[in-house]
């Protein structure tokens, strides 16, 4: 439900009226709490999915989200792989 809500809100609010959305989601991903991380990842996916099929000139928010979140996601996934 959270991802759906963020997806709908982001259609009208992100990035103009909610410029800190991606940064906020990244902060929740870094908490280490599995539930918060899962919800933040689902919300991030919903935002990214909204922009993935837009024309190249409409993808600027997607590129900004990728630039902010991918380094973090890479380190999270590397930590998950190293846990045995």
Order of alpha helices (4+ residues) and beta strands (2+ residues): alpha-alpha-alpha-alpha
